[in-house]
């Protein structure tokens, strides 16, 4: 058996054990488990949203920087053009 198979079997075994313990526990204990799962889910969603907003911030910073560079290049090109025209005249 490969390590992945052993790991998967161990995970399935742990899941089955946890499920069995959950089914045998009192309604109060079951509610605690549900609360923990919901808290974990909320934290995960919040983390995902934070990540999305950070990614959007970075993307807009990159876009702003690209626009700045583009306008600097354009200004430089216009300067060079007018210098060339002045040199010719």
C-alpha positions, 0 to 999 in steps of 0.5 A: 500500500502506498503512503497516499492510500495509508493516509487516506485510510487513516483520514477515513478512519478518523472521520468515521471515529469522529462521526461515531463519537458525534452520534453518541454525544449529547445534543449539547455536545453536538451543538458545540461541535456544530458551533465549532464548525460554523466558526471555522467556516466563518473564519475561512470565509473571512480569510477568503474575503480578506485574500480577495480584497488584498488581491484586488488592492494589489491589482489596482496598485499594479494598474496605477503603477502601469498607468503612471509609467505609461504617462511618463513614457508618453511625456518623455516621448513628447519632450523628445519630439519637441526637442527634436523639432526645436533642433531642426528649426 
